[in-house]
Amino acid sequence: MRFGITIKPDMTVERIVALTRQAEASGFEYGWIFDSHVLWLEPYPMLTLMATNTNKMRLGTCVTNPATRDITVTSSLFATLNLISGGRMQLGIGRGDSSRRVLGKKPVTVAQLEESIKDFRNLTSSQEIDYEGGKARLTWASGGVPPVWVAGYGPKVLELAGRVGDGVILQFADPDLIAWCVSFVKKGAAAAGRDPRKIEIMAAAPVWVSDDLKVGRERVRWFPALVSNHVVDLVSRYKPEELPPALTSYVRDRGQYDYLHHCEVDSSNRNFVSDEVTDRFCLLGPAAAQIEKIRALGRAGVTQFNIYLMCGDEEDTLEAYKKDVLPAFGKAPSS
């Protein structure tokens, strides 16, 4: 099991850098950042600072999309950052949620996502692509092709991830739902003649390390509300029998979602989320309980657990994981 953090860029630049440095020193191997440029700070200057303030941590977007940012722009950004970081960049990419919907736009199609991944790999390896009736090539790109992590929930995107992804980003920590998702990744890998064991599986979710479950639930309840946006999209595109009730049933009482209060701990967006769903989607309780659940995630296929570090106790969470959780998985603080 590897461990990462994701930062929501709504805090000071200095604190983003400090948290990244603290995470690497604590034993976290991945540092991710949200890409929703209207809602929060622009992530790419932050990634530059994260790269220049770490030594080994792998860094990337969790996640970007090929509509808000043209794929030639994203490719140039990552090729540049790979040179700055010494080849440590990772592309997390999906169809687009908050960065699109806050502008009144829809996510891209699965076919558009797949084409963008192909173009990204070609451009970052200095190969020429067909582009809007012409040609495009980054002749200077020489830092290597960053691994591509595909974010999604539905069978079609998950099969795409199995066909072409280096990794998969799953935004919840429910082992049963993770196993359901992984089955489609394996199906896609088999169709492409790939070994599914070589595809990394990330579970991303917030945590609250405490014996007080009542307080913890209130700090992380915003997260299943975030996930509900993707679930509502799935419900509109699939038959009920094609999706597990454990994923879809909780959105029945969901009201209007306000993207201007996306990922906010105290937002009213969270009001419809039950304790049961909160407990399934997130990690709550003392360190021992979190270790047990992370191990269950590993049995379901997860290779990286990524903490959404945005519940109001970021420094304390990193310290708790450094002291009480990461050692259980053989992770030691860096010197």
C-alpha positions in Angstrom: 0.0 0.0 0.0 1.2 3.5 -0.9 -0.1 6.7 0.6 -0.8 10.1 -0.9 -2.5 13.3 0.0 -4.7 15.6 -2.0 -4.8 19.4 -1.3 -7.7 21.6 -2.2 -6.1 24.9 -3.2 -8.2 27.2 -1.2 -5.6 27.9 1.5 -2.5 30.2 1.5 0.4 29.3 -0.8 2.7 29.0 2.2 0.4 26.5 3.9 0.1 24.4 0.7 3.9 24.2 0.5 4.2 23.4 4.3 1.6 20.6 4.1 3.3 19.1 1.1 6.7 19.1 2.9 5.2 17.7 6.1 3.5 14.9 4.1 6.7 13.9 2.4 8.6 14.0 5.6 5.9 11.8 7.2 6.2 9.1 4.6 3.6 10.0 2.0 4.7 9.2 -1.5 2.2 11.1 -3.6 1.0 14.7 -3.5 -2.1 15.6 -5.5 -4.1 18.8 -6.0 -7.5 19.6 -7.2 -7.9 21.4 -10.6 -11.0 23.6 -10.5 -9.6 27.0 -11.6 -12.8 29.1 -11.0 -13.4 27.8 -7.5 -9.9 27.8 -6.2 -6.3 28.8 -6.8 -4.7 27.8 -10.1 -3.1 24.4 -9.4 -0.1 24.5 -11.8 1.9 27.2 -10.0 1.1 25.2 -6.8 2.5 22.1 -8.4 5.6 23.9 -9.4 6.1 24.9 -5.8 5.3 21.5 -4.5 7.9 20.1 -6.9 10.6 22.5 -5.8 9.9 21.9 -2.2 10.0 18.1 -2.3 12.6 15.5 -3.3 10.9 12.2 -4.0 7.2 12.8 -3.8 5.3 12.1 -7.0 2.9 14.9 -7.9 -0.2 15.5 -10.0 -3.7 16.6 -10.6 -6.6 14.9 -8.9 -8.1 15.6 -11.4 -8.0 17.7 -14.5 -10.1 17.2 -17.7 -9.5 17.7 -21.5 -12.2 20.4 -21.9 -11.4 23.1 -19.4 -7.8 22.8 -20.5 -6.9 21.9 -24.1 -4.9 18.7 -24.1 -1.9 20.5 -25.8 -1.8 22.9 -22.9 -2.0 20.1 -20.3 0.7 18.2 -22.2 3.0 21.2 -22.2 2.4 21.8 -18.5 3.2 18.3 -17.6 6.2 18.1 -19.9 7.6 21.2 -18.3 6.8 20.1 -14.7 8.4 16.7 -15.4 11.6 18.6 -16.3 11.4 20.7 -13.1 10.6 17.7 -10.8 13.0 15.3 -12.3 10.3 13.0 -13.8 8.0 12.9 -10.8 4.7 14.0 -12.4 1.5 12.0 -12.6 -1.6 13.0 -14.7 -4.9 12.4 -13.0 -7.6 13.0 -15.6 -11.4 12.5 -15.9 -14.5 13.7 -17.7 -14.8 16.9 -15.7 -17.0 17.7 -12.7 -16.7 20.9 -10.6 -14.4 22.8 -13.1 -17.0 22.2 -15.8 -20.3 22.3 -14.0 -19.5 25.6 -12.2 -19.4 27.1 -15.7 -22.7 25.4 -16.7 -20.9 22.9 -18.9 -21.2 19.1 -19.1 -18.4 16.6 -18.8 -16.7 15.3 -21.9 -17.6 12.0 -23.4 -15.8 8.7 -22.7 -14.5 8.8 -26.3 -13.1 12.3 -25.9 -11.4 11.3 -22.7 -9.7 8.3 -24.4 -8.5 10.4 -27.3 -7.1 13.0 -25.0 -5.1 10.4 -23.1 -3.6 9.1 -26.4 -2.7 12.6 -27.4 -1.2 13.4 -24.0 1.1 10.4 -24.2 2.2 11.2 -27.8 2.8 14.9 -27.1 4.8 14.3 -23.9 7.0 11.9 -25.8 7.6 14.5 -28.5 5.5 12.7 -31.1 3.2 14.5 -33.6 -0.6 14.3 -33.3 -3.4 15.3 -35.6 -5.0 18.4 -34.1 -8.1 20.2 -35.3 -7.3 19.7 -39.0 -3.6 20.3 -38.5 -0.6 18.9 -36.6 0.9 19.5 -33.2 4.2 18.4 -31.6 6.2 19.4 -28.5 9.6 19.1 -30.1 11.3 19.9 -26.8 9.5 17.4 -24.5 12.2 15.2 -23.1 11.4 14.4 -19.5 9.5 11.2 -20.1 5.7 10.4 -20.3 3.9 10.9 -16.9 1.8 7.9 -15.8 -1.9 8.5 -16.5 -4.5 7.9 -13.8 -8.1 7.8 -15.0 -10.9 8.9 -12.6 -14.4 7.5 -12.9 -17.2 5.5 -11.4 -19.2 4.1 -14.3 -18.6 0.8 -16.2 -17.6 2.6 -19.4 -14.9 4.8 -17.9 -13.7 2.0 -15.7 -13.3 -0.3 -18.7 -11.4 2.6 -20.4 -9.1 2.8 -17.5 -8.4 -0.9 -17.7 -7.7 -0.5 -21.5 -5.4 2.5 -21.3 -4.7 3.7 -17.8 -1.6 3.3 -15.7 -3.8 3.9 -12.7 -7.5 4.4 -11.6 -8.8 7.0 -9.2 -11.9 6.0 -7.2 -13.3 8.6 -4.9 -14.6 6.6 -2.0 -13.3 4.2 0.6 -16.0 1.5 0.5 -14.3 -1.9 -0.1 -17.4 -3.5 -1.6 -17.8 -0.6 -4.1 -14.1 -0.6 -4.8 -14.3 -4.3 -5.7 -17.3 -3.6 -8.0 -15.3 -0.9 -9.8 -12.2 -3.0 -10.1 -14.2 -5.7 -11.8 -14.7 -3.4 -14.8 -11.1 -2.3 -14.8 -10.1 -6.0 -15.1 -12.7 -6.4 -17.9 -11.2 -3.5 -19.8 -7.6 -4.8 -19.2 -8.6 -8.3 -20.5 -10.1 -6.8 -23.6 -6.9 -5.0 -24.3 -4.6 -7.9 -23.5 -3.2 -6.2 -20.5 -2.2 -7.6 -17.1 -4.7 -5.9 -14.6 -2.2 -6.4 -11.8 0.0 -3.7 -13.4 -2.8 -1.1 -13.1 -2.6 0.9 -9.9 -5.9 1.4 -8.0 -6.3 4.5 -5.8 -9.0 5.0 -3.2 -9.3 8.7 -2.4 -11.3 9.9 0.7 -11.1 12.2 3.7 -10.2 10.9 7.1 -10.8 11.9 10.7 -8.6 10.2 13.4 -10.5 10.3 16.6 -12.6 8.2 18.9 -15.4 10.7 18.6 -17.4 9.5 15.6 -20.1 12.1 15.9 -17.6 15.0 15.4 -15.7 13.0 12.7 -18.9 12.5 10.7 -19.6 16.2 10.6 -16.1 16.9 9.4 -16.3 14.5 6.4 -20.0 14.4 5.5 -19.3 16.9 2.6 -17.4 14.1 0.8 -20.3 11.8 -0.1 -22.2 14.9 -1.2 -19.3 15.6 -3.6 -19.5 12.0 -4.9 -23.2 12.3 -5.4 -22.6 14.6 -8.4 -21.0 11.7 -10.2 -23.7 9.3 -9.0 -26.5 11.5 -10.3 -24.7 11.5 -13.7 -24.4 7.7 -13.7 -28.1 7.3 -12.8 -29.0 9.4 -15.9 -26.9 7.2 -18.2 -27.3 3.6 -16.9 -30.2 1.3 -16.1 -30.9 0.8 -12.4 -29.8 -2.9 -12.6 -26.5 -1.9 -14.0 -25.4 0.0 -10.9 -25.1 -1.2 -7.3 -27.8 0.2 -4.9 -25.0 0.8 -2.3 -23.8 3.5 -4.7 -27.0 5.0 -6.0 -29.7 4.7 -3.3 -28.4 7.6 -1.1 -28.9 10.3 -3.8 -32.7 9.9 -3.8 -33.2 12.6 -1.3 -30.5 14.9 -2.7 -31.4 18.5 -3.3 -29.8 21.1 -5.6 -26.0 21.1 -5.3 -24.3 24.4 -5.0 -20.8 24.2 -6.7 -19.8 27.5 -5.2 -19.7 25.7 -1.8 -18.0 22.5 -3.3 -16.0 20.5 -0.8 -16.8 22.8 2.2 -17.1 21.1 5.6 -20.0 23.2 6.7 -21.8 23.5 3.4 -25.6 22.7 3.2 -24.7 20.4 0.3 -24.0 17.7 2.8 -27.4 17.7 4.6 -28.9 14.7 2.8 -26.0 12.4 3.6 -26.6 9.7 6.3 -24.2 8.5 8.9 -24.2 5.1 7.3 -23.0 6.4 3.9 -20.5 8.7 5.6 -19.0 5.8 7.4 -18.8 3.7 4.3 -17.3 6.4 2.0 -14.8 7.9 4.5 -12.3 6.7 7.2 -13.3 7.5 10.7 -12.3 6.4 14.2 -9.0 5.7 15.9 -5.9 4.7 14.1 -6.5 1.0 14.7 -9.9 1.2 12.9 -8.4 3.1 10.0 -5.6 0.6 9.6 -8.2 -2.2 9.5 -10.2 -0.5 6.8 -7.1 0.4 4.7 -6.2 -3.3 4.8 -9.7 -4.1 3.6 -9.3 -1.7 0.8 -6.0 -3.5 -0.1 -7.9 -6.8 -0.3 -10.3 -5.2 -2.7 -7.5 -4.2 -5.0 -6.4 -0.8 -3.8 -2.7 0.0 -4.1 -2.7 3.7 -3.0 -4.8 5.3 -0.3 -5.1 9.0 -0.9 -6.2 11.3 1.9 -8.3 14.2 0.9 -6.6 16.6 3.3 -9.3 19.2 3.7 -11.3 18.7 6.9 -9.8 21.4 9.1 -7.1 19.4 10.9 -4.6 18.9 8.1 -1.4 19.1 10.2 -2.8 16.9 13.0 -4.0 14.3 10.4 -0.5 14.0 8.9 1.1 13.7 12.3 -1.4 11.0 13.4 -0.8 9.0 10.2 3.0 9.4 10.6 2.9 8.2 14.2 0.1 5.6 14.2 -0.9 4.5 10.7 1.9 4.5 8.2 4.2 2.3 10.4 1.7 -0.5 10.2 2.3 -0.6 6.4 6.1 -0.4 6.7 6.3 3.3 6.0 8.9 5.3 7.8 9.4 9.1 8.0 12.0 10.4 5.6 15.3 11.8 7.0 
